[in-house]
Amino acid sequence: MAMRYIYSNLEQLLLKSCRGEEVTNELEFICQFYQDDIDPEVLKAQLLCFGIEFRRVNESNIEQVTIFDIKNYFSTLSSAHRLLLSMRNNETHSYNANY
């Protein structure tokens, strides 16, 4: 499988999440590709939170959002917020066990 296809699905997953669009196909592909590394339910929740917050901060020109806008957005987040949006399946379970 070409890496470009994988990256394209990842990019579309983020861009569509920013716009509040349906991400079922990309999410399914990414979860199948990464298998046990990703918990689909956790990823759905993270993408929902990410999309809502991204749209709140970037109200104008949401249809023109690029992957570079997303990169810039993540660079402005606090480390705690970044951690919340980037936890993987095994990190989530070990993190929750501490509380």
TABELQUI-V38241 format. One record per run of one state. SS is the DSSP state (@ for helix, = for strand, . for the rest). FROM is the first residue (numbers start at 0). LEN is the number of residues. If there is no record, write none. Layout:
# TABELQUI-V38241
SS/FROM/LEN
SS/FROM/LEN
This chain:
# TABELQUI-V38241
./0/2
@/2/17
./19/4
@/23/14
./37/2
@/39/18
./57/4
@/61/3
./64/2
@/66/10
./76/2
@/78/8
./86/2
@/88/9
./97/2
